[in-house]
Amino acid sequence: MEVSETIIEKILNDNNFSIELAKRLGNQQQSVLGLARRNSRNLTLWEAVMFYKEQGFTEEEIFKNYQLYNSSVKPKKSKNERVN
């Protein structure tokens, strides 16, 4: 999964947001800006996602194609459930 354009734009255009994200990830701000320019998978790390949520974003706003991904994931059947 990739982060949405909303998150990318927020990182690239909001100085405080990108500084705080960099602190959370243990990176320099310039590194985080580079991650955003490449839409790096590192922007989906647990610590980053928790930061986005603390800033008021929902998972639908955080992830690109979240609804599409969420609908394509099928729940696993339990061990006791029989398959016909």
ABEGO torsion letter per residue (X at the ends): XBBBAAAAAAAAABAAAAAAAAAAAGBBAAAAAAAAAAGBAAAABAAAAAAAAAAGBBAAAABBGAAAAAAABBBBBBAABBBX
